[in-house]
Structures are given as structure tokens and as C-alpha cells.
Amino acid sequence: MKRSYHIEVECANCANKMEAALQRIEGIEHAAIQFMTQKLTVEFSAAADPDAVMQKAQKVCRTIEPDCEIIF
């Protein structure tokens, strides 16, 4: 399952770090952040609960940039 989210991130380097960190979360097969459009695309594994995975993703992103917000 693939979903897109709006992400508020202020730093392109931070977006790259977030993208790499998101790839390591269980339940995410692929994640990509488009910094210019502030768009996060996530491909979930078949057994994943997208809402639970995105809660973890929000926490991970905030460790990199505390003001980061994923709107889901």
C-alpha cells in the first residue's frame, strides 16, 4: 500500500536524514521525501498498520528536526 503525506521540514539535509531513518522503520518498505514540494511518499508492507507506523515515523522525524510535522 502506498500513501502520500504533507511533511513540514525546513532543511534539505534533514529531509535526507529523515528519509534514511524512515526506511529503517518496521512496516515501511520504501519512503521518499520531496523537499521542494514538502511531500512524503510511503510504501507500507502488506501486514503493516499505516496509522501505527506513521506515529513511529513522526517520532523518528522529530528526533532529527524537532519542528517537523507530518500531516496524516
C-alpha positions in Angstrom: 0.0 0.0 0.0 1.3 3.4 -1.0 0.3 6.7 0.6 1.3 10.3 0.4 1.5 12.9 3.2 2.3 16.5 3.6 5.5 17.0 5.7 6.8 20.2 7.1 10.6 20.1 7.1 12.8 23.2 7.0 16.2 21.7 6.0 17.0 19.6 2.9 19.8 17.8 4.7 17.4 16.9 7.5 14.9 15.6 4.9 17.6 13.3 3.6 18.4 12.0 7.1 14.7 11.5 7.8 14.2 9.6 4.6 17.0 7.2 5.6 15.6 6.8 9.1 12.1 6.1 7.8 13.4 3.3 5.6 14.6 1.5 8.8 11.1 1.5 10.5 9.4 -1.8 10.6 6.4 -1.7 8.3 7.9 0.7 5.8 9.2 -0.8 2.6 10.1 2.5 1.0 10.0 6.1 1.9 10.8 9.2 -0.1 10.7 12.9 0.8 10.4 15.6 -1.9 11.8 18.6 -0.1 10.7 21.2 -2.6 7.0 20.1 -2.6 7.1 19.1 1.1 5.7 15.6 0.2 6.4 12.3 1.9 5.5 9.1 0.0 5.5 5.9 2.0 5.1 2.4 0.7 3.9 0.1 3.6 4.4 -3.6 3.9 1.3 -5.7 3.5 0.9 -6.6 7.2 1.6 -3.0 8.5 -0.9 -0.7 10.2 -0.3 2.6 8.4 -1.6 4.7 11.3 0.7 3.0 13.9 3.7 3.1 11.6 3.1 6.8 10.9 3.1 7.5 14.6 6.5 6.0 14.9 7.6 7.9 11.8 6.6 11.2 13.4 8.7 10.4 16.4 11.7 9.5 14.3 11.5 12.6 12.2 11.2 14.8 15.3 14.4 13.4 16.7 16.1 14.8 13.6 14.2 18.1 13.4 12.1 18.9 16.4 9.7 21.2 14.5 9.0 18.5 11.8 5.3 17.8 11.3 3.7 15.0 9.2 0.1 15.7 8.4 -1.9 12.4 8.2 
